[in-house]
Amino acid sequence: MSWKITPQIAAELISHEGVVREAYRDSVNVWTWSIGITTASGHKVYPRYVDNPQTLKRCFEIFEWVVRNNYLPAVQNAFSGHSLSEAELGAALSFHYNTGGIKRASWVKLWKAGDTAGAKKAIMNWKKPPEIIPRRKKERDLFFDGTWSNNGFGTEYPVLKPSYRPDWANAKSIKISDILEDLFG
């Protein structure tokens, strides 16, 4: 397989994360934008996107760049010597984007050693905080069973001001598949 972020892979990650088109302060006061992107990614967020909403296309372009440059190499390294299907790559990228722990994950080592049952069980060891369990189950089902959980839609959140926090109460479901297909298809 090619190590490429496909529209389906991007949609899966976005469906787990959500989209905020302008900069907001995350739970620890870090300026964040798009699909969880901070300046630590190598793309300057503050002050660029404060009170400056971007198109979904722009959000997704930068998101793909961040995943390709900051997360894909670690996943490739963790699975070196093994070929991954599109679903397996999508699940591994989602796991790593969320945890940053692909290198130390026992489930990866078990899978590479041929212990699929052990790996399928071990991925669920990454269950803190408890709110992450539904996502982890989706990643498990995607990696081991090829079951995609996204339906081509994602969740967009507006920004509350003056706090610059996401407005969780006014989330809306948005179709993302067409934009992703145009960008990466």
C-alpha positions in Angstrom: 0.0 0.0 0.0 1.0 3.6 -0.4 1.5 5.6 2.8 -1.0 8.2 1.7 -3.7 10.1 3.6 -6.8 9.4 1.5 -10.1 11.2 1.7 -11.5 8.3 3.7 -8.7 8.4 6.2 -9.0 12.2 6.6 -12.7 11.9 7.1 -12.3 9.3 9.8 -9.8 11.4 11.8 -12.0 14.6 11.4 -15.1 12.7 12.5 -13.3 11.9 15.8 -11.9 15.3 16.3 -14.3 18.0 15.1 -13.5 21.3 13.2 -13.2 24.8 14.5 -12.6 27.3 11.7 -11.0 30.0 13.8 -8.6 30.0 16.7 -9.8 29.0 20.1 -8.3 28.4 23.5 -8.2 24.6 24.3 -8.7 23.1 27.8 -5.2 24.2 28.9 -5.4 27.6 27.2 -3.3 26.8 24.1 -4.4 28.5 21.0 -5.8 25.8 18.7 -7.5 25.8 15.3 -9.0 23.6 12.6 -8.8 19.9 13.7 -6.8 20.3 16.9 -3.8 22.1 15.3 -1.5 24.2 17.5 1.6 26.2 16.7 3.6 23.3 18.0 2.7 21.5 14.8 4.9 23.8 12.8 2.0 25.8 11.4 1.5 29.2 13.2 -2.0 29.4 14.7 -1.8 32.5 17.0 -2.5 35.2 16.1 -3.2 34.1 12.5 -6.6 32.6 13.0 -7.9 34.7 16.0 -11.2 36.3 14.7 -10.2 35.0 11.3 -12.3 32.0 10.3 -11.1 30.0 7.4 -12.8 27.9 4.8 -13.2 24.2 5.4 -10.9 23.6 2.5 -8.1 25.6 4.1 -8.7 23.9 7.5 -8.4 20.5 5.8 -5.3 21.4 3.7 -3.3 22.4 6.8 -4.7 19.4 8.7 -3.5 17.0 6.0 -0.1 18.7 6.0 0.2 18.4 9.8 -0.8 14.7 9.7 1.5 13.9 6.8 4.5 15.6 8.3 4.0 15.1 12.1 2.2 11.8 12.5 2.6 9.7 9.3 6.4 9.2 9.7 6.0 7.8 13.2 3.2 5.4 12.1 5.4 4.3 9.1 8.3 3.8 11.5 6.2 1.8 14.0 4.9 -0.5 11.3 8.2 -0.7 9.3 8.5 -4.0 7.4 4.7 -4.4 7.3 2.1 -3.4 4.8 -1.0 -1.7 6.0 -4.4 -1.5 4.3 -6.1 1.9 4.0 -8.3 1.0 7.1 -5.3 -0.1 9.1 -3.4 3.1 8.3 -6.4 5.2 9.1 -6.9 3.6 12.5 -3.2 3.8 13.3 -3.1 7.5 12.4 -6.2 8.2 14.4 -4.7 6.5 17.4 -1.4 8.3 17.1 -3.1 11.7 16.4 -5.0 11.2 19.7 -2.4 9.6 21.9 1.0 10.4 20.4 1.8 6.9 21.6 2.2 4.7 18.5 5.9 4.0 19.2 5.2 2.6 22.7 1.9 0.9 22.1 2.0 -2.8 22.9 -0.9 -3.5 20.5 1.4 -2.5 17.6 4.2 -4.8 18.8 1.7 -7.7 19.3 0.2 -7.2 15.8 3.6 -7.1 14.2 4.4 -10.4 16.0 1.3 -12.0 14.6 -0.8 -11.9 17.8 -3.9 -10.3 16.3 -6.2 -11.3 19.2 -3.7 -9.9 21.7 -3.3 -6.7 19.8 -7.1 -6.3 19.4 -7.4 -6.6 23.2 -4.4 -4.4 24.0 -5.5 -1.4 21.9 -8.3 -1.0 24.5 -5.7 -0.5 27.2 -5.5 3.1 26.0 -8.8 4.1 27.7 -8.0 7.3 29.7 -9.9 9.5 30.1 -13.0 7.2 30.0 -14.6 9.5 27.4 -12.1 8.2 24.8 -13.4 4.6 25.0 -15.9 5.0 22.1 -13.1 6.4 19.9 -10.7 3.6 20.8 -13.4 1.0 20.0 -13.9 2.7 16.6 -10.1 2.6 15.9 -10.0 -1.0 17.0 -12.9 -2.0 14.7 -11.3 -0.1 11.9 -7.9 -1.6 12.3 -8.9 -5.2 12.9 -12.2 -5.4 11.1 -12.0 -2.7 8.4 -15.2 -1.0 9.8 -15.2 2.7 9.0 -17.2 4.8 11.5 -17.5 8.0 9.6 -20.3 8.7 7.2 -18.7 11.6 5.3 -19.8 14.1 7.9 -17.9 15.8 10.7 -18.9 18.2 13.5 -18.1 21.9 13.4 -18.0 24.0 16.5 -18.3 27.8 16.6 -16.2 29.9 19.0 -17.6 31.7 22.0 -16.3 35.2 22.7 -14.8 36.8 24.6 -13.6 33.5 26.2 -12.5 32.0 22.8 -13.7 28.6 23.9 -15.5 26.2 21.5 -19.2 26.4 21.8 -20.0 22.8 22.4 -23.7 23.4 22.7 -24.0 24.8 19.1 -22.2 22.0 17.2 -23.5 21.2 13.8 -23.0 18.3 11.5 -21.4 19.2 8.2 -20.7 17.2 5.0 -16.9 16.9 4.6 -16.5 14.1 2.1 -16.9 16.2 -1.1 -14.2 18.7 0.0 -11.9 15.9 1.1 -12.4 14.1 -2.2 -11.6 17.3 -4.1 -8.5 17.9 -2.1 -7.0 14.4 -1.8 -9.0 12.2 -4.2 
